[in-house]
Amino acid sequence: MALITGASRGIGRALACTLGRGGATVVVNYKKNADLAEKVVAGLEEAGGRGLAVQADVETVEGVEALFARVKDEFGRLDHFVSNAAASAFKKILDLKPHHLDRSHAMNLRPLVLGAQHAVPLMKAGGRIVALSSYGSARAFPTYAALGPMKAAIESWVRYMALEFAPYSINVNAVSGGLIDSDSLQHFFGTPGMPNMSSVLDHIPKGRLGTVQEMADTVSFLLSPGAEYITGQTIVVDGGLSIVAPPFFADSSAPLSPSKRPAGKE
């Protein structure tokens, strides 16, 4: 029995369908688009699971409370809580207004903390909490100041939750994505003045964007029995983006430049 916030599209949708293939029951939370949420439910049920679309605006305290009240009324228990919903203003620091800062906290961090407070009492036989983060939690880049520090805070909260909830057999982890091919990424790179995405792709060791399915697979693993001894960690899914630094290998020239696979030794 899993609850995923912001599950009508992107990583949340991919995760819901992935869990559905394992026969799970998934609460698909959404804010506005009921049609998309119902399509996710149909997809995960076709995959072999069971789904329930629940409208709730987790940006508000009342929305979080209503969401978990519905879960309690419908199922009386919860095994997995995935805090996935996110939103922010992509602006320079000097252009941020107080309401941008308030919304970034209310949308990205508070739902995890309040959600955990509601989820833990429902995890009567233990459970898993996973929060979605991004490489902006540890790296600085243009227009991400309102969101990156919130992601860093999420990863810190994950560590504290892992400590406090371990006696209840509840594991808490985060999954940090790099450049993941999603609507959010397209919106980010659509910010006026942002460099072309291709200029960044050249510096990712894997040479491509990540996929929402790759993120979903990592979250799914953390929810699985195989991850029983993993807690308080942030798993990075970024194709190696966060390990590189200038001078970049991709910018080098012969004899250092990347080339075709070398022949085997004689």
N, C-alpha and C positions, 0 to 999 in steps of 0.2 A: 504494500500500500504506500504509494508515493504522492507527494505534492510538489509541483513545480510551478514557481511563479513566473509570469511572463512566458507562458508555454505555447502561445498561439503561432509563433514563428521562430525562425533562427535556431539557436542552440537548444532552446526549450522544446521546440517542436521535434527536433531530431532526437532528443533524449526521450521524450514521451513515446515516440514510435519504437525506439530501441528497447525501452522497458516493456512495451507492449509485446514485442517479439518474444520476450521471456515469460509472458503470461501475467504480467503485473497489472494491478489496478492503479490508475494514474488520475489524479485530480489536475486538470488542465486549467490553470488560472489565467485569466485575461482581463484587460482593462476596458477595451471598447469593442473590438471586432469579434462579435459572437460567431459570425460565419466562419472565420478562420479557425476559431477554437473548436467548433463543431466538426470541421474537416479534420483537425488533428485527432479528435476523439474517434471519428470514423476510421482514420488510418491506423490507429493503434489497436482498435478492435478487430480490424481486418487482419492485423498481424498476430492476433491471438490473445490480446489483453482486454481489459475493461477500462472505460474512461468516463469521466464526468467533467464537463466544462463548468467552471464557476467564475462568475464575474465579480471582481473585487479590485478596487484601486489600492494597491499596497503602499502607495505614496502617503496615504492617510492612516492614522492610528485606527480609525473606525473600520477601514477597509481590511486591515490585517486581522482585526478581531472578528469581523464577519466571515472572512475566509476560513479561519480555523474553527469557528463555531459551526460552519457548514460541514467541515470534515468530521468534527466530533459527532454531530447529529447523524450524519450519513453512515459513518463507519465505526466511530467510537475508539479508533486507534490510528496510529501512524507509524510506518517503518522508516520512511525516507522523506526528508525535507530538503529541497534544492532551491536555494535563493538565487534566482537567475535574472529577474527583472532589473533593468537598469535604464538610466536616462541622464543626460547632462547637457549643458550649454558649452559648445566648443568656441571659446573666446579667449583672448589674451587676458592676463590677470587684471590689467588696468581697466578693462572693459566689463569686468564682472560686477553685477549689481547684488545687493543683499539677497534678493529673491532667488538669484541663481545659486548662491551658496546654500540657502535654506532648502531649495529643492534637491540639490545634489545629496545632502545629508538625508533628507526625507525619503528619497527614492532609492538610493544605493546602499546606505548603511543601516538605517533604522529598521527596514523590513527584516533584515537578517537577525538583528538582536531581538526585536519583538516577536518575530516568527519563532525563534529558538525557544523563547519563554513559553510560547503556546505549544510548541511541538514536543518538548521534552516530557511533559506530563502524559502525552498521548503515546509515547514510545515505551509502553509498559514492559516490553520484552527486549528492550535495547533498540538501537537504530543507528541511522547515519544522517548527518547534516553535511551538505556540500554547498559552498558558496562560489560563485563565478567571479573571478578577478581578471586582471589584464596586465600586460607588461608595463603599462603606465604606472603601476604601483612601485616600480623600482627604477624606471627610466623616465627622463623628462623630455617632452617634445611639444611642439606648438599646439596651443589651444586645448590642452588636456588637463590644465591645472585644477579645474573644478571637479574632475573625476578621478585623476590619478591618486591624489591623497586619500580619497574615499576608498579606493581599492586597496591601498596600503593599510588603511584602518581595518578593512574587512579581514585581511590576512592576519593582522594582530588579534582581532576578536576571535578568529578561528583558533589561534593558539590558546587563548584564555578559556574558550569554550571547551576545547579538547581536554584541558586539565580538569575543569569543574564537572564535566559530564561523563568522564571516563568511569567513575564509580557506578553510573547507571547503564553501563555497557553501550554508550553512545559515542561513536567516532565522529569527529568533526574535521573536515579538510576543505581546501580551496583548490580550484583549478584555474590557472592563469593562462589566458590565451594571448598569442601574439597577433599577427595580422590574419584574422579569420574572415573568410569570404562570406559576408553577411550584409544585410541592409544597413546595419549600423556602420560598418566599415565604409560602405559607399557614401553614406551621409557624412562621415568624418572627412574623407578625402575630397568631398564636394565643398568643403569650407573654402570661401574665397581666399586666394593666396597660398593654399596648400600645395606643396610640391606634387608632381605627378607620381602616382603609385609605383610606376615602373622603376623610378629612381631608388625606391626602397627594396623592391623585389630582388634587384641585383645583389643586395647585401645579405639576403637570407641564405644561409648555407644550403638549405633544401631547395632554394630557387623558385619557390611558389608560395601562394597563400595557403593557409590551413583551411580546413573545411569544418562546417558545423558538426558533421558526423564524427570527425576526429575528436572534437571537444566532447561530444556526447558519449563517445566510446570511453573516454578517460573518466568522465563522471560515473558512467555505468560501472566501470571497474571499481571505483571507490565505494560504490553501493553494494558491491558483490562480496560474498564470503571470502574471496581471495585477498581482500584488502583489510581483513580483520585486525591486523597488527599495525595498520597505518593510521595515525591520528595526529592532528596538529600541524599538518604539512601543507605546503602549497606545491602542487604538481604543475610544472610549466610545459605548455604545449605550444611551441612557437617556431618549430623548424630550425632551431639554433639561433634565432634572431638575437636573443639576449646574451649570447656568449661572444659575439663578435665586437670588435672595436677597431678604429682606424690605426694603422693603414689597413684597408679592407682587402682581403684576398681577391675579391672580384675585380678590384681596380689594378691589380698587379699586371706586369707584363713578363714576357719570356726572360729567363727560364722558370719564373715562379707562377705564371698564370695557370689557372685551371685548364686542364686539357682532357682529352678522351681517356678512358680507363687504361691504365698501363698494362702492358703484356705481363704474363706471369714470368717468374724467374726460371731460368733454364735449370 
